[in-house]
């Protein structure tokens, strides 16, 4: 479902999505209004994670970023990933998953439609940004260990 939603979001921005066999080291690319996703990726969840990051490049990056030895390119890569994490694993969905009785990371990744490594990277990014916890809508989200608690009113 997430993959289809991301395709629709891309199309609303005038971005074409093409699934083609690519070199195994390349999972996705964005250039000139087109995102290529490696057709050989086995799961829709992984394709969704890659598509989210490539959409992050559309929203946050400029220029050719192939050379990751250039720190400017690494910073753009980081910004694109952060955009993807916040778009696909927003804090509000973590709270909603709590109320839907999702209790394990594997289940949370499945609930969100992402891979476990992508979920972990998103949680690591949130921990870097906020520390060990953050507050959203009268809820405390703890990042390590992952948990949600409702605050007293």
DOGULUM-793789 format. One record per residue: residue in three letters; x, z, y of N, C-alpha, C, CB in turn. Coordinates in steps of 0.02 Angstrom, whole numbers, padded with zeros to 5 digits, always signed. Last residue first. Glycine has a CB too. Layout:
ALAXZYXZYXZYXZY...
REM end
This chain:
UNK-00160+01592+00726-00185+01575+00793-00195+01638+00834-00250+01536+00790UNK-00018+01569+00623-00077+01608+00642-00096+01590+00713-00063+01684+00636UNK+00030+01411+00554+00043+01468+00598-00023+01505+00611+00075+01445+00665UNK+00058+01356+00391+00013+01356+00449+00027+01419+00489-00062+01352+00428UNK+00202+01278+00326+00163+01340+00334+00120+01334+00396+00210+01402+00338UNK+00287+01183+00207+00243+01182+00266+00206+01248+00267+00194+01120+00265UNK+00452+01135+00149+00390+01173+00145+00352+01169+00210+00403+01245+00127UNK+00606+01114+00072+00549+01081+00104+00487+01123+00094+00539+01010+00076UNK+00730+01242+00101+00692+01197+00058+00630+01171+00094+00671+01234-00006UNK+00734+01133+00224+00776+01150+00166+00768+01223+00151+00850+01132+00179UNK+00637+01111+00321+00669+01053+00291+00712+01070+00230+00711+01019+00341UNK+00476+01165+00361+00544+01185+00343+00575+01126+00305+00544+01251+00299UNK+00363+01157+00485+00390+01117+00430+00462+01139+00420+00385+01040+00445UNK+00226+01247+00536+00299+01248+00533+00320+01206+00473+00328+01322+00527UNK+00090+01203+00638+00120+01206+00572+00195+01209+00579+00098+01146+00528UNK+00029+01172+00759+00019+01239+00730+00042+01245+00657-00053+01259+00735UNK+00084+01038+00779+00012+01052+00771-00002+01118+00736-00021+00996+00734UNK+00242+01078+00723+00198+01023+00742+00126+01044+00729+00216+00957+00703UNK+00406+01137+00729+00335+01155+00735+00297+01093+00758+00324+01215+00784UNK+00541+01138+00612+00511+01117+00675+00437+01136+00672+00520+01041+00688UNK+00698+01194+00540+00626+01187+00541+00604+01159+00608+00590+01254+00528UNK+00836+01188+00549+00807+01202+00483+00731+01196+00481+00826+01271+00463UNK+00852+01052+00666+00878+01113+00635+00842+01125+00569+00870+01174+00682UNK+00812+00929+00719+00775+00990+00737+00806+01055+00713+00707+00985+00709UNK+00907+00830+00680+00874+00827+00745+00845+00894+00767+00820+00775+00745UNK+00946+00862+00551+00997+00851+00603+00967+00856+00672+01031+00781+00594UNK+00820+00863+00492+00859+00925+00494+00914+00919+00547+00889+00942+00425UNK+00786+00729+00502+00746+00779+00538+00784+00844+00544+00679+00790+00502UNK+00884+00677+00415+00883+00657+00486+00843+00707+00528+00852+00586+00494UNK+00843+00734+00295+00910+00750+00322+00913+00733+00397+00965+00712+00284UNK+00720+00671+00281+00722+00744+00290+00789+00766+00318+00708+00779+00224UNK+00766+00539+00264+00722+00555+00320+00723+00631+00334+00650+00532+00307UNK+00838+00554+00146+00874+00533+00206+00832+00549+00269+00891+00458+00204UNK+00732+00586+00059+00786+00634+00071+00824+00618+00135+00834+00637+00012UNK+00660+00465+00064+00629+00527+00086+00683+00579+00103+00582+00554+00032UNK+00756+00381+00007+00734+00368+00076+00702+00431+00104+00683+00309+00078UNK+00767+00435-00123+00825+00436-00078+00806+00424-00005+00875+00383-00100UNK+00631+00413-00169+00657+00481-00159+00719+00482-00114+00673+00514-00225UNK+00544+00283-00079+00588+00306-00132+00610+00378-00117+00649+00259-00141UNK+00369+00288-00029+00440+00276-00018+00480+00298-00079+00465+00312+00046UNK+00236+00325-00019+00252+00256-00038+00324+00237-00027+00209+00210+00001UNK+00192+00454-00002+00209+00416+00058+00224+00342+00044+00270+00447+00091UNK+00174+00490-00136+00118+00497-00089+00130+00454-00026+00108+00572-00069UNK+00305+00476-00184+00252+00432-00209+00192+00432-00161+00230+00455-00279UNK+00366+00580-00112+00390+00511-00104+00336+00462-00127+00456+00500-00144UNK+00292+00687-00162+00288+00671-00091+00312+00600-00079+00330+00721-00050UNK+00331+00687-00296+00261+00674-00279+00252+00655-00206+00218+00734-00296UNK+00466+00721-00278+00447+00658-00312+00376+00638-00293+00455+00665-00389UNK+00451+00847-00217+00480+00790-00180+00462+00724-00211+00556+00797-00176UNK+00293+00930-00244+00361+00913-00264+00386+00852-00225+00365+00900-00340UNK+00162+00948-00198+00207+01005-00200+00280+00988-00217+00183+01054-00250UNK+00015+00912-00119+00076+00880-00143+00130+00934-00141+00096+00816-00100UNK-00111+00947-00070-00082+00983-00127-00024+00947-00159-00136+00995-00178UNK-00153+00901+00048-00175+00862-00010-00142+00888-00074-00159+00788-00001UNK-00085+00981+00135-00156+00994+00126-00186+00954+00068-00194+00978+00190UNK+00040+00917+00122+00033+00988+00105-00041+01004+00091+00060+01033+00162UNK+00012+00794+00177+00028+00798+00105+00021+00870+00081+00099+00772+00091UNK+00000+00830+00312-00059+00807+00275-00048+00811+00199-00077+00735+00295UNK+00135+00861+00339+00083+00913+00344+00021+00892+00304+00064+00926+00419UNK+00188+00735+00322+00213+00790+00280+00162+00847+00281+00283+00815+00305UNK+00124+00666+00421+00107+00649+00351+00134+00702+00303+00136+00580+00333UNK+00183+00721+00535+00111+00732+00524+00091+00715+00452+00070+00689+00573UNK+00312+00671+00531+00300+00742+00516+00227+00756+00502+00323+00785+00575UNK+00323+00512+00448+00312+00554+00507+00296+00626+00487+00255+00526+00550UNK+00391+00409+00372+00388+00479+00350+00378+00523+00413+00454+00500+00311UNK+00384+00290+00442+00359+00292+00374+00351+00363+00347+00405+00253+00329UNK+00435+00315+00572+00376+00272+00563+00344+00284+00494+00396+00199+00571UNK+00548+00391+00553+00493+00419+00593+00429+00379+00586+00513+00422+00667UNK+00625+00303+00475+00606+00369+00450+00546+00396+00487+00666+00418+00455UNK+00640+00193+00563+00605+00185+00500+00581+00253+00472+00650+00150+00448UNK+00716+00251+00665+00650+00223+00681+00608+00218+00617+00657+00154+00715UNK+00830+00280+00592+00791+00335+00621+00721+00312+00638+00826+00364+00684UNK+00874+00150+00565+00853+00194+00510+00810+00251+00536+00915+00221+00472UNK+00905+00108+00694+00854+00072+00655+00829+00115+00598+00882+00005+00629UNK+01007+00198+00728+00945+00197+00766+00889+00163+00727+00955+00162+00834UNK+01105+00159+00634+01077+00227+00632+01011+00230+00669+01128+00277+00662UNK+01132+00030+00680+01107+00040+00612+01074+00108+00605+01165+00033+00561UNK+01185+00060+00804+01122+00023+00800+01090+00030+00731+01133-00051+00816UNK+01302+00125+00762+01252+00162+00801+01184+00127+00800+01275+00170+00874UNK+01367+00020+00700+01347+00077+00659+01294+00119+00696+01408+00121+00642UNK+01391-00060+00812+01347-00085+00759+01323-00027+00714+01382-00138+00717UNK+01481+00020+00880+01418+00001+00912+01367-00023+00860+01429-00054+00966UNK+01592+00024+00795+01550+00085+00803+01483+00069+00836+01587+00137+00844UNK+01630-00094+00677+01619-00085+00749+01570-00027+00758+01592-00151+00783UNK+01618-00107+00545+01677-00071+00567+01674-00059+00643+01742-00111+00549UNK+01510-00185+00516+01498-00113+00524+01560-00073+00539+01465-00086+00462UNK+01463-00335+00558+01527-00299+00556+01516-00224+00569+01577-00328+00607UNK+01330-00374+00581+01359-00379+00514+01422-00337+00507+01374-00453+00498UNK+01250-00380+00691+01276-00315+00671+01308-00316+00603+01220-00264+00672UNK+01218-00472+00832+01242-00478+00763+01275-00412+00744+01291-00538+00754UNK+01084-00415+00942+01146-00447+00923+01160-00446+00849+01203-00414+00958UNK+01002-00256+00948+01015-00322+00977+01081-00349+00949+01018-00318+01055UNK+00869-00142+00896+00936-00172+00893+00940-00238+00930+00958-00180+00821UNK+00739-00089+00886+00792-00049+00918+00859-00085+00927+00803+00012+00879UNK+00642-00169+00824+00622-00125+00879+00680-00094+00917+00577-00071+00853UNK+00714-00234+00723+00675-00273+00772+00660-00231+00834+00609-00297+00740UNK+00762-00124+00653+00809-00168+00688+00773-00210+00741+00847-00214+00639UNK+00641-00079+00601+00679-00036+00647+00730-00076+00686+00713+00020+00610UNK+00618-00180+00512+00574-00174+00571+00606-00129+00624+00504-00147+00551UNK+00716-00140+00422+00724-00205+00457+00678-00208+00517+00710-00263+00409UNK+00660-00019+00379+00724-00019+00414+00735-00085+00453+00782-00009+00365UNK+00544-00067+00317+00539-00020+00373+00604-00019+00413+00523+00051+00348UNK+00598-00145+00214+00560-00177+00267+00554-00132+00328+00490-00196+00242UNK+00654-00042+00138+00697-00093+00167+00661-00128+00225+00719-00144+00114UNK+00539+00027+00101+00592+00062+00137+00638+00012+00172+00633+00106+00088UNK+00470-00074+00031+00441-00045+00091+00494-00009+00133+00385+00005+00073UNK+00554-00094-00077+00544-00149-00030+00515-00122+00035+00498-00202-00060UNK+00536+00029-00140+00602+00013-00113+00596-00045-00063+00651-00005-00169UNK+00400+00015-00174+00421+00071-00132+00489+00056-00101+00425+00136-00174UNK+00398-00093-00259+00368-00102-00192+00389-00045-00146+00290-00105-00197UNK+00549-00122-00353+00487-00084-00338+00463-00098-00267+00499-00009-00347UNK+00665-00207-00374+00615-00197-00426+00550-00163-00405+00645-00157-00480UNK+00726-00345-00288+00716-00272-00284+00656-00255-00329+00704-00249-00209UNK+00733-00482-00284+00754-00448-00345+00748-00372-00343+00825-00467-00360UNK+00705-00526-00157+00651-00531-00207+00668-00492-00271+00637-00604-00224UNK+00753-00450-00014+00779-00474-00078+00724-00470-00131+00841-00433-00100UNK+00679-00508+00131+00683-00453+00084+00706-00483+00017+00613-00416+00077UNK+00702-00554+00295+00711-00575+00226+00719-00512+00184+00772-00623+00218UNK+00611-00577+00439+00641-00527+00395+00643-00555+00325+00602-00458+00398UNK+00623-00659+00594+00609-00663+00522+00646-00607+00486+00630-00733+00494UNK+00665-00666+00726+00594-00661+00711+00575-00667+00638+00558-00712+00749UNK+00809-00675+00714+00768-00727+00745+00695-00725+00725+00796-00794+00728UNK+00831-00571+00575+00862-00615+00625+00808-00664+00650+00922-00654+00595UNK+00866-00450+00456+00821-00470+00510+00860-00515+00557+00791-00408+00548UNK+00872-00422+00279+00904-00446+00341+00849-00460+00392+00948-00509+00329UNK+00905-00329+00129+00861-00356+00180+00900-00376+00241+00807-00306+00198UNK+01001-00312+00033+00932-00295+00016+00883-00323+00066+00924-00219+00011UNK+01145-00375-00033+01101-00379+00026+01030-00366+00005+01108-00449+00061UNK+01207-00375-00154+01228-00323-00106+01185-00323-00043+01301-00333-00087UNK+01156-00487-00220+01134-00420-00241+01154-00364-00193+01163-00405-00309UNK+01096-00614-00115+01154-00585-00148+01136-00512-00163+01219-00591-00104UNK+00920-00644-00142+00979-00638-00099+01036-00612-00142+00965-00591-00039UNK+00771-00729-00163+00829-00701-00198+00890-00701-00151+00844-00741-00264UNK+00650-00680-00039+00693-00731-00070+00747-00696-00111+00724-00778-00017UNK+00514-00659+00056+00548-00630-00002+00585-00685-00037+00497-00594-00051UNK+00492-00648+00226+00508-00694+00172+00542-00655+00116+00552-00752+00196UNK+00389-00629+00363+00421-00593+00306+00430-00643+00250+00377-00532+00283UNK+00397-00653+00538+00383-00681+00472+00421-00639+00420+00404-00756+00468UNK+00326-00573+00675+00383-00575+00630+00361-00603+00563+00416-00505+00621UNK+00230-00543+00769+00253-00611+00763+00314-00620+00719+00267-00638+00830UNK+00179-00419+00763+00233-00429+00812+00261-00500+00809+00289-00379+00799UNK+00092-00432+00659+00064-00419+00725+00115-00427+00781+00034-00349+00727UNK+00183-00442+00554+00147-00502+00575+00115-00493+00643+00094-00520+00523UNK+00220-00307+00544+00269-00358+00563+00235-00420+00589+00315-00375+00503UNK+00100-00251+00501+00129-00230+00565+00180-00281+00590+00163-00160+00559UNK+00088-00314+00377+00038-00326+00429+00064-00307+00497-00026-00287+00414UNK+00199-00257+00313+00195-00330+00322+00146-00347+00377+00175-00365+00255UNK+00159-00124+00312+00217-00143+00352+00219-00218+00363+00281-00120+00318UNK+00051-00132+00223+00040-00110+00292+00098-00130+00337+00030-00034+00294UNK+00118-00170+00106+00069-00215+00136+00055-00197+00209+00004-00214+00096UNK+00194-00053+00086+00227-00117+00095+00181-00167+00129+00251-00145+00027UNK+00094+00043+00065+00137+00047+00124+00170-00020+00138+00190+00101+00115UNK+00041+00000-00060+00000+00000+00000+00043+00000+00063-00047+00060+00000
REM end
